[in-house]
């Protein structure tokens, strides 16, 4: 007895016609355009919301004292008072505060660049016992809040006689920052070791390899170190408030606080001074934004 085998044929897929392909393409293009428009609309809306405080600061800086407390508030000052910026320098030695801030920025940037580069080079290129343990121990310090070490650090600097000097605000920078060391070390590990070997064959020592070979290649993370250190020192209020007592040594962040009076504050002058303090930061970010974004994107996670 023979069994007849019935072969079932698979249905043939429909052949895509030109009209079908065209409709699919138009649908996908419409979806992409809609998504892009919606995303840009959300970003523009959020940008406007975040820019409202900045616009209010600019508006208040150009008002006279009588317009600062108007209700409903007047967004466009009438008349525009440009003399507020000149009056700021009459209320306090803000040029002296700016000079003090630049001194702190110079020493902190110098210390962070030197210390971060040296320590990161040791972790990335040298082989020694306990290297990974020491690196993890350094990373663990990032989890310690600043408030925990504030009092012991103050007692140490007071015992050294550094109160009311710039030493507590500059010397720690020459020990490096754990976050900056991590970024620099990760970036150095992406650079081939063959470059070091070739330089050593040509007679270069380790310092020459670091400063002549590796540092020119580490511009992206070095830019991050410089910019973040600049912003940190420029906006630092707690450190100078704790360690400095003399008005002649105050940086700009403490100097702005002098415009706040106990019972009556000229907020138009305060906003004018704050605007002048924000402008250098905006200029720095405008010129360094490409390097900042590129530096963050180029820092690898090899390790």
LOVEXDO-427453 format. One record per residue: residue number from 1; z, x, y of N, C-alpha, C, O in turn; residue in one letter. Coordinates in steps of 0.05 Angstrom, whole numbers, always signed. Atoms other than C-alpha are relative to their C-alpha. Layout:
% LOVEXDO-427453
PT resi     nZ     nX     nY    caZ    caX    caY     cZ     cX     cY     oZ     oX     oY resn
PT  NUM      Z      X      Y      Z      X      Y      Z      X      Y      Z      X      Y    a
...
% end
This chain:
% LOVEXDO-427453
PT resi     nZ     nX     nY    caZ    caX    caY     cZ     cX     cY     oZ     oX     oY resn
PT    1     +0    +17    -24     +0     +0     +0     +0    +18    +25    +18    +35    +28    x
PT    2     +3    -17    -24    -22    +31    +64    +10    -15    +24     +7    -39    +28    x
PT    3    -10    +11    -25    +11    +21   +130    -19     +8    +23    -27    +31    +26    x
PT    4    +17     -6    -23    -31    +15   +191    +17     +8    +23    +36     -5    +31    x
PT    5    -14    -12    -23     -6    +57   +248    -13    -10    +25    -37     -4    +30    x
PT    6    +11    +10    -26    -14    +24   +315     +9    +18    +22    +33    +22    +27    x
PT    7     -5    -19    -22    -18    +73   +371     +1    -16    +26    -18    -29    +34    x
PT    8     -2    +13    -27     +8    +47   +437     -8    +20    +21     +1    +42    +23    x
PT    9    +10    -17    -22    -28    +75   +496    +17     -4    +25    +24    -26    +33    x
PT   10    -16     +1    -25    +12    +93   +558    -18    -11    +22    -41     -4    +25    x
PT   11    +16    +11    -22     -9    +55   +619     -8    +23    +19     +8    +40    +26    x
PT   12    +10    -21    -19    -51    +98   +665    +11     -6    +28    +11    -28    +37    x
PT   13    -11     +4    -27    -19   +109   +733    -22     -8    +19    -45     +0    +17    x
PT   14    +20     +9    -19    -54    +76   +790    -10    +23    +17     +5    +41    +25    x
PT   15    +13    -21    -16   -102   +120   +828     +5     -6    +29     +0    -27    +40    x
PT   16     -6     +3    -28    -79   +132   +899    -26     +0    +16    -41    +19    +15    x
PT   17    +23     +2    -17   -131   +110   +947     +6    +12    +27    +29    +19    +33    x
PT   18     -3    -12    -27   -143   +138  +1017    +17    -17    +18    +33     -7    +34    x
PT   19    -16    +17    -17   -112    +77  +1049    +30     +1     -7    +47     +0    +10    x
PT   20    -28     -2     +8    -49    +83  +1007    +13    +26    +10    +35    +25    +21    x
PT   21    -10    -26    -10    -40   +157  +1024     +4     -2    +30    +24     +9    +41    x
PT   22     -2     +2    -29    -52   +141  +1097    +24    -17     +9    +38    -10    +27    x
PT   23    -23    +17     -7     +0    +85  +1098    +26    +15     -6    +45    +13    +10    x
PT   24    -25    -15     +7    +52   +130  +1063     +5    +21    +22    +28    +25    +30    x
PT   25     -2    -21    -20    +38   +186  +1113    +10    -12    +27    +28     +0    +40    x
PT   26     -9    +13    -25    +46   +138  +1172    +29     -9     -2    +43     -7    +18    x
PT   27    -28     +8     +4   +111   +111  +1143    +19    +23     +3    +39    +22    +17    x
PT   28    -18    -24     -2   +141   +180  +1134     +0    +11    +28    +21    +20    +38    x
PT   29     +0    -10    -28   +118   +202  +1203    +17    -18    +18    +31     -8    +35    x
PT   30    -16    +19    -16   +149   +139  +1233    +30     +5     -5    +46     +5    +14    x
PT   31    -28     -6     +6   +214   +154  +1197    +10    +26    +13    +32    +27    +24    x
PT   32     -8    -25    -12   +215   +226  +1221     +2     -2    +30    +21     +8    +42    x
PT   33     -1     +3    -29   +200   +207  +1293    +24    -17     +7    +38    -11    +27    x
PT   34    -23    +17     -6   +253   +152  +1291    +26    +16     -3    +44    +14    +14    x
PT   35    -24    -16     +4   +305   +200  +1263     +4    +20    +22    +26    +24    +32    x
PT   36     -1    -19    -22   +288   +252  +1315     +8    -12    +26    +25     -2    +41    x
PT   37     -6    +14    -25   +291   +203  +1372    +30     -9     +0    +44     -6    +20    x
PT   38    -28     +9     +2   +357   +174  +1348    +19    +23     +2    +40    +21    +16    x
PT   39    -18    -23     -1   +388   +243  +1338     +1    +11    +29    +23    +18    +38    x
PT   40     +0    -10    -28   +366   +266  +1408    +15    -19    +19    +29    -10    +37    x
PT   41    -15    +19    -17   +393   +202  +1439    +30     +3     -3    +45     +1    +16    x
PT   42    -29     -4     +5   +461   +212  +1406    +10    +26    +13    +31    +26    +26    x
PT   43     -8    -25    -12   +463   +285  +1428     +1     -1    +31    +19    +10    +43    x
PT   44     +1     +2    -29   +443   +268  +1500    +24    -17    +10    +36    -10    +30    x
PT   45    -23    +17     -8   +496   +213  +1503    +26    +16     -1    +43    +14    +17    x
PT   46    -25    -16     +3   +551   +260  +1477     +1    +21    +21    +22    +27    +32    x
PT   47     +1    -21    -21   +528   +314  +1526     +9    -11    +27    +24     +2    +42    x
PT   48     -8    +13    -25   +535   +266  +1584    +30     -5     +1    +43     -1    +22    x
PT   49    -29     +5     +2   +604   +246  +1561    +16    +25     +5    +36    +25    +19    x
PT   50    -15    -25     -3   +627   +318  +1555     -4    +13    +27    +14    +28    +36    x
PT   51     +5    -11    -26   +597   +336  +1623    +14    -15    +22    +14     -6    +45    x
PT   52    -13    +16    -21   +635   +281  +1660    +23    +16    +13    +25    +16    +37    x
PT   53    -22    -15    -14   +698   +325  +1671    -10    +22    +17     +1    +27    +39    x
PT   54    +11    -22    -17   +655   +383  +1696    -12    -12    +26     -8     +0    +47    x
PT   55    +11    +12    -24   +618   +337  +1744    +22    -10    +19    +20     -7    +43    x
PT   56    -22     +9    -17   +684   +308  +1768    +13    +24    +14    +22    +21    +37    x
PT   57    -11    -24    -13   +710   +378  +1781    -17     +9    +23     -7    +17    +44    x
PT   58    +19     -8    -22   +648   +395  +1822     +2    -19    +23     +3    -11    +46    x
PT   59     -1    +20    -21   +653   +330  +1860    +26     +3    +16    +26     +1    +40    x
PT   60    -25     -3    -14   +727   +340  +1876     +1    +25    +16    +14    +26    +38    x
PT   61     +0    -25    -14   +715   +412  +1897    -15     -2    +27    -10    +14    +45    x
PT   62    +16     +3    -25   +667   +387  +1951    +10    -23    +18     -4    -31    +37    x
PT   63    -12    +22    -16   +713   +332  +1979    +21    +11    +18    +32    +33    +14    x
PT   64    -24     -6    -15   +764   +333  +2033    +24    -13    -13    +21    -28    -33    x
PT   65    -25     +9    +13   +836   +316  +2017     +2    -30     -1    +13    -41    -20    x
PT   66     -3    +29     -1   +830   +243  +2037    -17    -14    -21    -12    -37    -28    x
PT   67    +18    +13    +19   +774   +229  +1987     +8     +4    -29     -2     -9    -47    x
PT   68     -7     -6    +28   +809   +257  +1925    +15    -23    -13    +14    -25    -38    x
PT   69    -16    +21    +12   +853   +195  +1915    -12    -28     +6     +2    -48     +5    x
PT   70    +12    +26     -5   +803   +140  +1933     -3    -16    -26     -8     -5    -47    x
PT   71     +5    +18    +22   +799    +80  +1887    -16    -24     +9     -7    -38    +28    x
PT   72    +12    -15    +22   +749    +65  +1861     -9    +28     +9    -16    +32    +32    x
PT   73     +7    -28     -7   +733   +139  +1858    -28     +3    +11    -47    -12     +2    x
PT   74    +26     -6    -11   +675   +166  +1898    -12    +25    -13     -1    +47    -10    x
PT   75    +11    -22    +15   +631   +209  +1854    -16    +20    +18    -16    +44    +14    x
PT   76    +15    -16    -18   +586   +234  +1910    +16     +3    +26    +19    -16    +41    x
PT   77    -16     -4    -24   +628   +265  +1966    -16     -4    +26    -39     +4    +28    x
PT   78    +12     +4    -26   +612   +244  +2037    +21     +1    +22    +37    -17    +24    x
PT   79    +19    -23     -1   +615   +289  +2075     +7    +21    -21    +29    +21    -32    x
PT   80     -5    -23    +18   +608   +351  +2031    +14    +22    +15     +5    +31    +36    x
PT   81    -17    -20    -13   +662   +401  +2049     -3    +27    -15    +10    +31    -35    x
PT   82     +4    -26    +13   +637   +471  +2032    +23    +19     +7    +26    +40     -6    x
PT   83    -21    -18     -8   +696   +502  +2068    +23     +2    -20    +40    +20    -17    x
PT   84    -22     -1    +19   +742   +488  +2009     +0    +27    -15    +21    +38    -22    x
PT   85     +2    -26    +15   +716   +551  +1974    +10    +23    +17    +22    +41     +6    x
PT   86    -11    -21    -17   +733   +594  +2034    +30     -3     +3    +44    +17     +5    x
PT   87    -29     +4     -3   +802   +562  +2041    +16     +9    -24    +40    +15    -22    x
PT   88    -13    -10    +24   +818   +582  +1969    +10    +28     +4    +33    +35     -4    x
PT   89     -7    -28     -4   +819   +655  +1990    +21     +3    +22    +34    +24    +24    x
PT   90    -21     -1    -20   +865   +638  +2048    +27     -8    -11    +48     -1     +1    x
PT   91    -26     +9    +12   +918   +607  +2003    +13    +21    -18    +36    +19    -24    x
PT   92    -12    -20    +18   +928   +668  +1959    -20    +23     -4    -43    +21     +3    x
PT   93    +17    -24     +4   +901   +738  +1941    -17     -3    -25    -13    +11    -45    x
PT   94    +16     +5    +25   +848   +713  +1892    -19    +23     -6    -26    +26    -29    x
PT   95    +16    -24     +6   +806   +775  +1899    +17    +20    -15     +7    +34    -33    x
PT   96    -18    -17    +15   +866   +814  +1875     +4    -10    -28     +5     +5    -47    x
PT   97     -2    +11    +27   +875   +766  +1817    -25     +5    -16    -24    +10    -40    x
PT   98    +25     -6    +14   +802   +775  +1800     -2    +29     -9    -11    +35    -31    x
PT   99     +0    -28     +7   +809   +850  +1801    +18     +6    -24    +11    +20    -42    x
PT  100    -18     -4    +23   +869   +847  +1755    -11    -11    -26     -8     +1    -47    x
PT  101    +12    +12    +24   +832   +802  +1707    -22    +19    -11    -24    +22    -35    x
PT  102    +21    -18     +9   +773   +850  +1704    +12    +26    -12     +0    +37    -31    x
PT  103    -13    -23    +12   +820   +908  +1690     +9     -7    -29     +5     +9    -47    x
PT  104     -8     +8    +27   +850   +870  +1631    -24     -4    -19    -23     +4    -42    x
PT  105    +24     +4    +16   +781   +851  +1606    -12    +27     -9    -20    +30    -32    x
PT  106    +12    -26     +7   +756   +923  +1609    +15    +13    -23     +3    +22    -43    x
PT  107    -15    -14    +20   +813   +952  +1568     +1    -15    -26     +0     -3    -48    x
PT  108     +0    +15    +25   +814   +895  +1518    -27     +2    -14    -27     +4    -39    x
PT  109    +27     -3    +12   +739   +898  +1506     -3    +28    -12    -13    +30    -35    x
PT  110     +2    -28    +11   +742   +974  +1498    +16     +3    -25     +7    +15    -44    x
PT  111    -17     -3    +24   +800   +970  +1450    -10    -15    -24     -9     -5    -46    x
PT  112    +10    +17    +22   +771   +914  +1408    -25    +12    -12    -28    +13    -37    x
PT  113    +25    -12    +11   +703   +948  +1401     +6    +25    -16     -4    +28    -38    x
PT  114     -6    -24    +14   +732  +1015  +1381    +16     -5    -26     +8     +4    -47    x
PT  115    -17     +5    +24   +786   +990  +1334    -14    -17    -21    -12    -11    -44    x
PT  116    +14    +17    +19   +744   +935  +1303    -21    +16    -16    -24    +13    -40    x
PT  117    +21    -15    +13   +687   +983  +1289    +11    +20    -20     +1    +22    -43    x
PT  118    -11    -20    +18   +731  +1037  +1258    +12    -12    -25     +7     -3    -47    x
PT  119    -13    +12    +23   +772   +991  +1214    -21    -14    -18    -19    -12    -43    x
PT  120    +21    +13    +17   +711   +951  +1191    -16    +21    -15    -24    +15    -38    x
PT  121    +15    -21    +14   +675  +1016  +1174    +16    +10    -24     +4    +15    -45    x
PT  122    -16     -9    +23   +733  +1037  +1130     +0    -20    -22     -2    -13    -46    x
PT  123     +0    +21    +21   +734   +970  +1093    -28     -3    -12    -30    -11    -36    x
PT  124    +27     +6    +10   +658   +966  +1086    -12    +24    -14    -28    +20    -33    x
PT  125    +15    -24    +10   +637  +1038  +1070    +17    +19    -16     +6    +34    -32    x
PT  126    -17    -19    +14   +697  +1077  +1044    +11    -12    -25    +15    -36    -27    x
PT  127    -12     +8    +25   +725  +1073   +974    +27    +14     -3    +28    +38     -4    x
PT  128    -27    -12     +2   +800  +1083   +969    +18    -21    -15    +12    -45    -15    x
PT  129    -17    +19    +15   +856  +1053   +926    +13    -20    +17    +23    -14    +39    x
PT  130    -13    +22    -15   +882   +986   +949    -16    -11    +23     -6    -25    +40    x
PT  131    +17    +10    -22   +823   +972   +995     -1    -30     +1     +3    -42    +22    x
PT  132     +3    +30     +0   +813   +900   +973    +27    -13     +6    +28    -34    +19    x
PT  133    -26    +12     -5   +888   +886   +974     +7     +2    +30    +16    -18    +42    x
PT  134     -6     -3    -28   +895   +913  +1045    -18    -19    +17    -10    -30    +37    x
PT  135    +18    +18    -14   +834   +873  +1067    +10    -29     -2    +10    -43    +18    x
PT  136    -11    +27     +3   +863   +808  +1038    +26     -3    +16    +31    -25    +26    x
PT  137    -25     +2    -15   +930   +824  +1070     -6     -3    +30     +8    -18    +44    x
PT  138     +8     +3    -28   +895   +832  +1138    -10    -28     +5     -3    -40    +25    x
PT  139    +11    +27     -3   +858   +766  +1128    +23    -20     +0    +22    -41    +14    x
PT  140    -23    +19     +1   +925   +732  +1111    +14     -2    +27    +27    -22    +32    x
PT  141    -13     +2    -26   +951   +749  +1181    -12    -21    +18     +0    -29    +37    x
PT  142    +12    +21    -16   +902   +698  +1209    +15    -26     -3    +13    -44    +14    x
PT  143    -14    +25     +4   +946   +643  +1180    +28     +0    +13    +41    -20    +12    x
PT  144    -25     -2    -13  +1007   +667  +1219     -3    -10    +29    -19     +2    +44    x
PT  145     +3    +11    -28  +1014   +625  +1284    +10    +21    +20    +28    +37    +15    x
PT  146     -8    -19    -21  +1020   +663  +1349    +29     -5     +9    +43    +14    +16    x
PT  147    -27     +6     -9  +1085   +627  +1365    +22    +13    -18    +44    +17    -10    x
PT  148    -20    -12    +18  +1119   +657  +1303     +6    +29     +8    +30    +37     +6    x
PT  149     -4    -29     -7  +1110   +729  +1326     +5     +4    +30     +8    +27    +39    x
PT  150     -3     -3    -28  +1119   +714  +1400    +27    +13     +8    +27    +33    +23    x
PT  151    -26    -11     -7  +1194   +728  +1405     +4    +28    -10    +13    +45     +5    x
PT  152     -3    -28     +9  +1196   +790  +1360    -18    +20    +16     -9    +42    +22    x
PT  153    +17    -18    -15  +1137   +819  +1398    +11     +4    +28    +10    +27    +38    x
PT  154    -12     -3    -27  +1170   +806  +1465    +24    +18     -1    +28    +35    +17    x
PT  155    -23    -17     +3  +1234   +839  +1441     -8    +29     -4     +4    +48     +7    x
PT  156    +11    -27     +4  +1194   +900  +1418    -10    +12    +26     -3    +35    +32    x
PT  157    +11    -10    -26  +1157   +907  +1484    +22     +4    +20    +21    +23    +37    x
PT  158    -22     -4    -19  +1222   +898  +1523    +15    +25     -7    +24    +40    +11    x
PT  159    -14    -24     +8  +1255   +953  +1482    -16    +25     +8     -4    +46    +13    x
PT  160    +17    -22     -8  +1196   +998  +1498     -2     +3    +31    -13    +23    +40    x
PT  161     +1     -1    -29  +1203   +982  +1573    -28     -7    +11    -35     +3    +32    x
PT  162    +27     +7     -9  +1134   +951  +1578     -2    -26    +15    -24    -34    +23    x
PT  163     +0    +25    -15  +1154   +887  +1613     -9     +5    +28     -2    +25    +41    x
PT  164    +11     -1    -27  +1118   +874  +1679    -20    +23     +2    -24    +34    +24    x
PT  165    +23    -19     +0  +1062   +923  +1659    -22    -13    -16    -19    -33    -29    x
PT  166    +23    +10    +15   +993   +914  +1630     +0     +9    -29    -18     +2    -45    x
PT  167     +0    -11    +27  +1012   +951  +1566     +2    -21    -22    -13    -20    -41    x
PT  168     -1    +21    +21  +1033   +889  +1525    -26    -16     -2    -31    -28    -23    x
PT  169    +25    +16     -1   +966   +857  +1545    -24    +16     -7    -46     +4    -11    x
PT  170    +23    -17     +6   +921   +916  +1529     +3    +17    -25    -16    +20    -40    x
PT  171     -4    -18    +23   +952   +961  +1476     -6    -14    -27    -18     -2    -44    x
PT  172     +7    +13    +26   +948   +908  +1419    -29     -1     -5    -37     -3    -29    x
PT  173    +29     +1     +4   +873   +906  +1430    -10    +25    -15    -30    +24    -29    x
PT  174     +9    -25    +13   +868   +978  +1405     +9     +1    -29     +3    +21    -43    x
PT  175     -5     +2    +29   +895   +956  +1337    -20    -18    -13    -20    -21    -38    x
PT  176    +20    +17    +12   +837   +908  +1327    +10    -28     -5    +34    -33     -8    x
PT  177     -6    +27     +8   +834   +834  +1312    -10     -6    -28    -32     +3    -35    x
PT  178     +8     +5    +27   +832   +809  +1241    -26    -15     -3    -42     -9    -20    x
PT  179    +25    +15     +2   +777   +759  +1254    -24    +17     +7    -45    +15     -6    x
PT  180    +22    -18     -7   +733   +810  +1289     -5    +21    -21    -29    +27    -27    x
PT  181     +3    -20    +22   +745   +861  +1234    -15    -13    -23    -32     -1    -36    x
PT  182    +13    +14    +22   +725   +809  +1183    -30     -3     +5    -47     +2    -12    x
PT  183    +28     +3     -6   +660   +794  +1219    -16    +26     -1    -37    +27    -12    x
PT  184    +13    -26     +0   +643   +867  +1229     -3    +11    -28    -24    +22    -35    x
PT  185     +1    -11    +28   +659   +886  +1157    -21    -15    -16    -36     -2    -31    x
PT  186    +20    +15    +15   +617   +829  +1129    -28     +8     +8    -46     +9     -9    x
PT  187    +27     -8     -9   +558   +850  +1172     -8    +28    -10    -30    +33    -18    x
PT  188     +6    -28     +9   +564   +924  +1154     -7     +0    -29    -23    +17    -38    x
PT  189     +6     +0    +29   +562   +906  +1080    -28     -9     -6    -37     -5    -28    x
PT  190    +28     +8     +4   +493   +876  +1089    -19    +23     +7    -43    +21     +1    x
PT  191    +16    -23     -6   +467   +944  +1114     -2    +18    -24    +19    +24    -36    x
PT  192     +2    -16    +24   +440   +987  +1057    +15    +26     +2    +15    +39    +23    x
PT  193    -14    -25     +1   +482  +1046  +1036    -18    +24     +1     -9    +46     +6    x
PT  194    +19    -22     +0   +419  +1088  +1031     -2    +13    +27     -8    +36    +30    x
PT  195     +1    -11    -26   +420  +1096  +1106    +23    +21     +4    +18    +42    +16    x
PT  196    -22    -20     -1   +489  +1130  +1102     -6    +25    -16     -1    +47     -6    x
PT  197     +6    -23    +17   +466  +1174  +1045    -21    +18    +13    -19    +43    +12    x
PT  198    +21    -16    -13   +404  +1196  +1083    +11    +15    +24     +4    +39    +28    x
PT  199    -12    -14    -23   +444  +1213  +1145    +19    +22    -10    +20    +43     +3    x
PT  200    -17    -21    +11   +495  +1252  +1103    -16    +23    -11     -7    +46     -8    x
PT  201    +17    -21    +10   +439  +1291  +1071    -10    +17    +23    -13    +42    +21    x
PT  202     +9    -15    -24   +415  +1310  +1141    +22    +14    +14    +17    +27    +35    x
PT  203    -22    -16    -12   +484  +1338  +1157    +18    -16    +18    +36     -4    +30    x
PT  204    -17    +17    -18   +516  +1279  +1194    +27     -5    -14    +28     -9    -38    x
PT  205    -26     +7    +11   +591  +1268  +1185     +4    -31     +2    -14    -45    +11    x
PT  206     -4    +29     +0   +623  +1199  +1179     +0    -12    +27    -10    -34    +31    x
PT  207     +0    +11    -28   +634  +1190  +1254    -28     -2    +11    -35    -21    +25    x
PT  208    +28     +1     -9   +561  +1207  +1268    -15    -22    -14    -32    -35     -2    x
PT  209    +13    +22    +14   +539  +1158  +1214     +8    -26    +13     -8    -44    +16    x
PT  210    -10    +25    -12   +583  +1104  +1246    -12     -5    +27    -23    -26    +32    x
PT  211     +7     +5    -28   +565  +1114  +1319    -30     +3     +5    -40     -8    +25    x
PT  212    +29     -3     -5   +492  +1135  +1312    -18    -17    -19    -40    -23    -11    x
PT  213    +17    +15    +19   +468  +1096  +1251     +9    -30     -1     -7    -48     +3    x
PT  214     -9    +28     +6   +512  +1034  +1240     +4    -16    +26     -4    -39    +28    x
PT  215     -6    +16    -25   +534  +1014  +1311    -25    -10    +13    -25    -33    +22    x
PT  216    +24    +12    -12   +463  +1008  +1338    -11    -24    -17    -25    -41     -6    x
PT  217     +9    +23    +17   +449   +961  +1278    +19    -23     +1    +12    -45     -9    x
PT  218    -21    +21     -1   +512   +920  +1291     +2    -13    +27    +24    -21    +35    x
PT  219     -1    +13    -26   +493   +892  +1358     +8    -29     -1    +23    -38    +16    x
PT  220     -9    +29     +0   +500   +818  +1337    +30     -3     -3    +41    -18    +14    x
PT  221    -29     +4     +1   +573   +823  +1314    +14    +14    +24    +35     +4    +32    x
PT  222    -12    -12    -24   +589   +871  +1372     -2    -18    +24    +17    -20    +40    x
PT  223     +2    +19    -22   +563   +819  +1420    +21    -22     -3    +32    -31    +17    x
PT  224    -21    +20     +4   +609   +768  +1389    +27    +10     +7    +43     -4    +20    x
PT  225    -26    -12     -7   +668   +815  +1396     +4     +1    +30    +25     -6    +41    x
PT  226     -2     -3    -30   +653   +828  +1470     +3    -27    +13    +20    -30    +30    x
PT  227     +0    +26    -13   +640   +756  +1488    +27    -15     -5    +39    -26    +13    x
PT  228    -25    +14     +6   +700   +727  +1451    +24    +13    +12    +43     -1    +20    x
PT  229    -22    -13    -13   +746   +780  +1478     +0     -6    +30    +22    -10    +41    x
PT  230     +2     +7    -28   +721   +767  +1548    +11    -28     +6    +28    -32    +24    x
PT  231    -10    +27     -3   +734   +693  +1541    +30     -3     -5    +44    -17    +10    x
PT  232    -29     +2     +6   +802   +703  +1510    +17    +11    +22    +38     -1    +29    x
PT  233    -16    -12    -22   +827   +749  +1565     -3    -16    +26    +16    -20    +41    x
PT  234     +5    +15    -25   +795   +708  +1621    +16    -26     +0    +26    -34    +22    x
PT  235    -15    +25     +2   +829   +644  +1597    +29     +3     -8    +43    -17    -10    x
PT  236    -27     -4    +10   +894   +676  +1575    +21     -7    +22    +20     +4    +44    x
PT  237    -21     +8    -19   +953   +642  +1609    +28     +7    -10    +45    +15     +5    x
PT  238    -26     -4    +12  +1011   +650  +1561     +9    +30     +1    +32    +35     +9    x
PT  239     -7    -28     +0  +1009   +726  +1555     +9    +11    +27    +31    +21    +29    x
PT  240     -9     -9    -27  +1011   +743  +1630    +25    -14    +10    +41     -3    +23    x
PT  241    -24    +15     -9  +1062   +688  +1641    +25    +11    -11    +46    +11     +2    x
PT  242    -24    -10    +13  +1110   +720  +1592     +6    +29     +9    +30    +35    +14    x
PT  243     -5    -28     -4  +1101   +794  +1607     -2     +9    +29     +7    +32    +35    x
PT  244     +4     -8    -28  +1084   +796  +1682    +19    -16    +18    +22    -40    +16    x
PT  245    -18    +13    -19  +1134   +782  +1738     -9     +4    +29     -2    -13    +46    x
PT  246     +8     -6    -27  +1102   +812  +1800    -26    -15     +6    -45    -14    -10    x
PT  247    +24    +15     -8  +1051   +769  +1837    -24    +19     +3    -47    +10     -2    x
PT  248    +22    -18     -3  +1009   +831  +1851    -14     +7    -26    -36    +18    -26    x
PT  249    +12     -7    +26   +996   +840  +1777    -12    -25    -14    -22    -22    -36    x
PT  250     +9    +24    +13   +977   +768  +1762    -31     +0     -4    -45     +8    +14    x
PT  251    +28     +5     +3   +908   +753  +1732     -8    -27    +12     +8    -41    +24    x
PT  252    +11    +24    -12   +864   +695  +1753    +12    -25    -11    +16    -45     +3    x
PT  253    -11    +25    +13   +893   +645  +1703    +27     -7    +12    +33    -30    +16    x
PT  254    -26     +5    -13   +963   +653  +1733     -4     -6    +29    +11    -22    +41    x
PT  255     +5     +5    -28   +934   +655  +1803     -7    -28     +6     +0    -40    +26    x
PT  256     +7    +29     -4   +904   +586  +1795    +25    -18     +0    +25    -38    +14    x
PT  257    -25    +16     +2   +973   +560  +1778    +15     +0    +26    +31    -18    +32    x
PT  258    -13     -1    -26   +997   +581  +1847     -9    -22    +19     +5    -28    +38    x
PT  259     +9    +22    -16   +955   +526  +1877    +13    -27     -6    +11    -46    +10    x
PT  260    -15    +24     +7   +998   +474  +1842    +27     +1    +14    +44    +18     +7    x
PT  261    -26     +1    -13  +1055   +456  +1888    +18    -21    -13     +9    -37    -29    x
PT  262    -19    +17    +14  +1117   +420  +1868     -3    -30     +7     -2    -47    -11    x
PT  263     +0    +28     -9  +1110   +356  +1909    -27     -8    +11    -33    -32    +11    x
PT  264    +25     +7    -13  +1041   +359  +1941    -21    +21     -7    -18    +44     +1    x
PT  265    +21    -19     +9   +979   +392  +1911    -27     -8    +13    -35    -32    +11    x
PT  266    +27     +5    -11   +912   +398  +1946    -20     +4    -24    -29    +26    -30    x
PT  267    +17     -2    +24   +869   +381  +1886    -29     +8     +6    -43    +18    -11    x
PT  268    +26    -10     -7   +805   +394  +1924     -2    +30     -1    -21    +42     -9    x
PT  269     +0    -30     +1   +825   +467  +1932     +4    +10    -28     -8    +30    -36    x
PT  270     -5     -8    +28   +850   +470  +1860    -26     -2    -16    -32    +15    -32    x
PT  271    +25     +3    +14   +783   +444  +1835    -20    +20    +10    -37    +29     -6    x
PT  272    +18    -21    -10   +745   +492  +1880     +6    +27    -13    -12    +41    -21    x
PT  273     -8    -25    +13   +784   +551  +1853     -7     -1    -30    -16    +19    -41    x
PT  274     +6     +3    +29   +775   +525  +1781    -30     +3     -4    -39    +15    -24    x
PT  275    +29     -2     +3   +700   +518  +1792     -9    +29     +3    -26    +38    -13    x
PT  276     +7    -28     -2   +695   +590  +1816     +9    +16    -24     -3    +37    -30    x
PT  277     -9    -13    +24   +734   +611  +1755    -17     -6    -24    -19    +10    -43    x
PT  278    +17     +8    +22   +687   +574  +1709    -28    +12     +2    -41    +17    -19    x
PT  279    +28    -10     -3   +622   +601  +1738     -5    +26    -14    -26    +28    -28    x
PT  280     +6    -24    +15   +628   +672  +1710     -2     -4    -30    -19     +9    -43    x
PT  281     +2     +6    +29   +640   +644  +1640    -26    -13     -6    -39     -7    -27    x
PT  282    +25    +13     +5   +579   +599  +1646    -23    +20     +2    -42    +19    -14    x
PT  283    +21    -21     -3   +536   +658  +1670     +0    +18    -25    -22    +24    -35    x
PT  284     -2    -17    +24   +561   +701  +1612    -12    -14    -24    -28     -2    -39    x
PT  285    +10    +15    +23   +545   +647  +1561    -30     -4     +3    -45     -4    -17    x
PT  286    +29     +5     -4   +476   +634  +1593    -16    +25     -9    -37    +22    -21    x
PT  287    +15    -24     +7   +455   +707  +1583     +5     +9    -28    -11    +23    -40    x
PT  288     -7    -10    +27   +490   +718  +1516     -3    -21    -22     +3    -15    -45    x
PT  289     +1    +21    +20   +477   +652  +1481    -18     +6    -24    -12     +0    -46    x
PT  290    +18     -7    +22   +418   +678  +1441    +13    +20    -19    +10    +18    -43    x
PT  291    -13    -20    +17   +458   +738  +1417    +24    -12    -15    +30     -5    -38    x
PT  292    -23    +13    +13   +519   +694  +1402     -9    -16    -24     +2    -13    -46    x
PT  293    +10    +16    +22   +480   +645  +1359    -12    +17    -21     -7    +13    -45    x
PT  294    +12    -18    +20   +440   +700  +1326    +21    +16    -15    +18    +22    -39    x
PT  295    -21    -16    +13   +503   +740  +1313    +16    -16    -21    +21     -5    -42    x
PT  296    -15    +16    +20   +540   +683  +1279    -18     -6    -24     -8     -6    -47    x
PT  297    +18     +7    +23   +479   +665  +1237     -6    +24    -17    -11    +21    -41    x
PT  298     +7    -24    +15   +467   +737  +1216    +23    +13    -15    +19    +30    -32    x
PT  299    -23    -11    +14   +537   +753  +1193     +1    -11    -28     +5    -35    -32    x
PT  300     +1     +9    +27   +533   +750  +1118    +27     -4    -12    +48     +2     +0    x
PT  301    -25     +5    +15   +585   +731  +1067     +1    +17    -25    +14    +10    -45    x
PT  302     +0    -17    +23   +572   +788  +1020    +27    +13     -3    +39    +21    +17    x
PT  303    -26    -13     +3   +634   +817   +991    +10     -1    -28    +32     +9    -34    x
% end
